[in-house]
Amino acid sequence: MITVIETISAGGSVLPPMIIYKGQAHYKNWTALVKAGDKAFFAISDKGWTSRSIGLDYLTENFEPNTSEL
Protein backbone atom coordinates (compact mmCIF):
# COMPACT_ATOMS: atom_id res chain seq x y z
CA MET A 1 0.00 0.00 0.00
CA ILE A 2 1.34 3.41 -0.98
CA THR A 3 -0.21 6.82 -0.43
CA VAL A 4 0.88 9.76 -2.58
CA ILE A 5 0.16 13.36 -1.66
CA GLU A 6 0.24 15.56 -4.75
CA THR A 7 -0.24 19.32 -4.70
CA ILE A 8 -0.98 21.45 -7.78
CA SER A 9 -2.11 25.05 -7.50
CA ALA A 10 -4.79 26.71 -9.59
CA GLY A 11 -1.96 28.60 -11.30
CA GLY A 12 -0.31 25.35 -12.39
CA SER A 13 2.57 25.24 -9.88
CA VAL A 14 3.44 21.67 -8.94
CA LEU A 15 5.03 20.70 -5.61
CA PRO A 16 7.19 17.61 -5.18
CA PRO A 17 5.06 14.63 -4.17
CA MET A 18 5.14 13.00 -0.74
CA ILE A 19 5.13 9.22 -1.00
CA ILE A 20 4.10 7.25 2.09
CA TYR A 21 5.03 3.57 2.19
CA LYS A 22 3.51 0.93 4.43
CA GLY A 23 6.17 -0.55 6.67
CA GLN A 24 8.38 -0.34 9.71
CA ALA A 25 11.54 0.86 7.94
CA HIS A 26 12.53 2.60 4.71
CA TYR A 27 14.14 0.22 2.23
CA LYS A 28 16.70 1.44 -0.30
CA ASN A 29 15.01 -0.27 -3.28
CA TRP A 30 11.81 1.75 -2.72
CA THR A 31 13.52 4.84 -4.10
CA ALA A 32 15.78 3.15 -6.65
CA LEU A 33 14.06 4.85 -9.60
CA VAL A 34 14.44 8.36 -8.17
CA LYS A 35 17.17 10.19 -10.05
CA ALA A 36 19.55 12.75 -8.51
CA GLY A 37 17.66 15.77 -9.92
CA ASP A 38 14.20 14.51 -8.97
CA LYS A 39 12.43 15.99 -5.97
CA ALA A 40 10.20 13.86 -3.77
CA PHE A 41 9.61 13.39 -0.07
CA PHE A 42 9.25 9.96 1.49
CA ALA A 43 7.69 8.68 4.70
CA ILE A 44 6.70 5.35 6.23
CA SER A 45 3.76 4.39 8.41
CA ASP A 46 2.40 1.17 9.85
CA LYS A 47 -0.71 1.30 7.66
CA GLY A 48 0.65 3.22 4.65
CA TRP A 49 -1.56 6.23 5.35
CA THR A 50 -0.80 9.72 6.49
CA SER A 51 -0.80 10.68 10.16
CA ARG A 52 -0.55 13.91 12.12
CA SER A 53 3.25 13.73 12.25
CA ILE A 54 3.55 12.90 8.54
CA GLY A 55 1.12 15.71 7.70
CA LEU A 56 3.18 18.14 9.78
CA ASP A 57 6.38 16.99 8.03
CA TYR A 58 4.67 17.53 4.67
CA LEU A 59 3.64 21.07 5.63
CA THR A 60 6.97 22.12 7.15
CA GLU A 61 9.41 20.40 4.78
CA ASN A 62 7.55 20.49 1.46
CA PHE A 63 4.53 22.81 1.33
CA GLU A 64 5.87 25.84 3.22
CA PRO A 65 9.34 25.99 1.59
CA ASN A 66 7.90 25.48 -1.89
CA THR A 67 5.04 27.98 -1.59
CA SER A 68 6.57 30.82 0.44
CA GLU A 69 7.81 32.53 -2.74
CA LEU A 70 4.45 32.33 -4.57
QUITA-V700220 format. One record per run of one state. SS is the DSSP state (~ for helix, > for strand, _ for the rest). FROM is the first residue (numbers start at 1). LEN is the number of residues. If there is no record, write none. Layout:
SS/FROM/LEN + SS/FROM/LEN
This chain:
_/1/1 + >/2/4 + _/6/2 + >/8/1 + _/9/5 + >/14/1 + _/15/2 + >/17/6 + _/23/5 + ~/28/4 + _/32/8 + >/40/6 + _/46/6 + ~/52/16 + _/68/3
